[in-house]
Amino acid sequence: MRAWPAPVLTLPEARGQVKLLHARITVDYHGALGRQRFRPWLVGLPAVFLLFLVVNGELHAAGLRVAGVLVAALLLTVTASRIFMRRRRAARRELLRRAGIHWPPAPVRDGA
């Protein structure tokens, strides 16, 4: 890495190793995010919007339609981001595989 006041850029001879390290970090990060459950979003978002409508006294057809559209848009965004992360993780795993790195490593099991 270059010294501080300059932008943090890798030196030419280290770029390959930094790219592989970044791929390992990305695989770990997207793997952890991918293990999060989706069901709480499916229940939580409509419940929160319904609660907002009830508290404000706006529980009529127009308010319910707006809340429904917002819930659908948010769920679509969450779904799209999960697909994006899955594809990005697969691309980074392929980069690591081509470099001969098996990541994440298989868990070590005791023979006991």
C-alpha positions as CSV (number, residue, x, y, z in Angstrom):
1,M,0.0,0.0,0.0
2,R,1.1,3.5,-0.6
3,A,1.8,5.9,2.3
4,W,-1.0,7.9,3.8
5,P,-1.9,11.3,2.4
6,A,-2.1,9.7,-1.1
7,P,-5.2,7.6,-1.9
8,V,-5.0,4.1,-0.7
9,L,-3.9,2.3,-3.8
10,T,-2.1,-1.0,-4.0
11,L,1.3,-1.3,-5.4
12,P,1.5,-3.0,-8.8
13,E,3.3,-6.0,-7.4
14,A,0.6,-6.6,-4.7
15,R,-2.5,-6.0,-6.8
16,G,-3.2,-9.7,-7.4
17,Q,-2.9,-10.6,-3.7
18,V,-5.2,-7.7,-2.7
19,K,-7.7,-8.8,-5.3
20,L,-7.8,-12.3,-3.9
21,L,-8.1,-11.0,-0.3
22,H,-11.0,-8.8,-1.4
23,A,-12.6,-11.8,-3.0
24,R,-12.3,-13.8,0.3
25,I,-13.8,-10.9,2.3
26,T,-16.6,-10.6,-0.2
27,V,-17.4,-14.3,-0.1
28,D,-17.5,-14.3,3.7
29,Y,-19.6,-11.2,3.9
30,H,-22.2,-12.2,1.3
31,G,-22.3,-15.7,2.8
32,A,-23.2,-14.2,6.2
33,L,-25.8,-12.0,4.7
34,G,-27.2,-14.9,2.7
35,R,-27.8,-16.9,5.9
36,Q,-30.2,-14.3,7.3
37,R,-33.8,-15.3,7.2
38,F,-36.3,-13.8,4.7
39,R,-39.5,-14.7,6.5
40,P,-39.3,-11.9,9.1
41,W,-39.3,-9.4,6.3
42,L,-42.4,-11.0,4.8
43,V,-44.3,-10.6,8.1
44,G,-42.7,-7.5,9.5
45,L,-43.0,-5.1,6.6
46,P,-46.8,-5.4,6.1
47,A,-47.3,-5.4,9.9
48,V,-45.3,-2.1,10.3
49,F,-47.2,-0.4,7.5
50,L,-50.6,-1.6,8.9
51,L,-49.6,-0.3,12.3
52,F,-48.7,3.1,10.8
53,L,-52.1,3.2,9.1
54,V,-54.0,2.2,12.3
55,V,-52.1,4.7,14.5
56,N,-52.7,7.6,12.1
57,G,-56.4,6.6,11.7
58,E,-56.0,6.3,7.9
59,L,-57.3,2.8,7.6
60,H,-59.2,3.1,4.3
61,A,-58.8,1.7,0.8
62,A,-56.4,4.3,-0.5
63,G,-54.1,4.0,2.5
64,L,-54.1,0.3,2.2
65,R,-53.2,0.4,-1.5
66,V,-50.3,2.8,-0.9
67,A,-49.1,0.6,2.0
68,G,-49.4,-2.5,-0.3
69,V,-47.4,-0.9,-3.1
70,L,-44.7,0.2,-0.6
71,V,-44.5,-3.3,0.9
72,A,-44.3,-4.8,-2.6
73,A,-41.5,-2.4,-3.6
74,L,-39.5,-3.0,-0.5
75,L,-39.8,-6.8,-0.8
76,L,-38.8,-6.6,-4.4
77,T,-35.8,-4.5,-3.4
78,V,-34.8,-7.1,-0.8
79,T,-35.2,-9.9,-3.2
80,A,-33.2,-8.2,-5.9
81,S,-30.4,-7.4,-3.5
82,R,-30.3,-11.1,-2.4
83,I,-30.0,-12.2,-6.1
84,F,-27.3,-9.6,-6.7
85,M,-25.3,-10.8,-3.7
86,R,-25.7,-14.4,-4.7
87,R,-24.3,-13.7,-8.2
88,R,-21.5,-11.6,-6.8
89,R,-20.5,-14.3,-4.3
90,A,-20.5,-16.9,-7.0
91,A,-18.2,-14.7,-9.2
92,R,-15.8,-14.2,-6.3
93,R,-15.8,-17.9,-5.5
94,E,-15.0,-18.7,-9.1
95,L,-12.1,-16.1,-9.0
96,L,-10.7,-17.9,-5.8
97,R,-11.2,-21.3,-7.4
98,R,-9.2,-20.3,-10.5
99,A,-6.4,-19.1,-8.1
100,G,-6.4,-22.5,-6.4
101,I,-7.9,-21.2,-3.1
102,H,-10.8,-23.2,-1.6
103,W,-12.8,-20.6,0.3
104,P,-14.5,-20.9,2.7
105,P,-12.3,-23.7,4.0
106,A,-14.0,-26.9,5.1
107,P,-14.5,-27.1,8.8
108,V,-12.0,-29.2,10.7
109,R,-13.7,-32.2,12.4
110,D,-12.3,-34.1,15.3
111,G,-12.0,-37.8,15.0
112,A,-13.3,-38.2,18.6
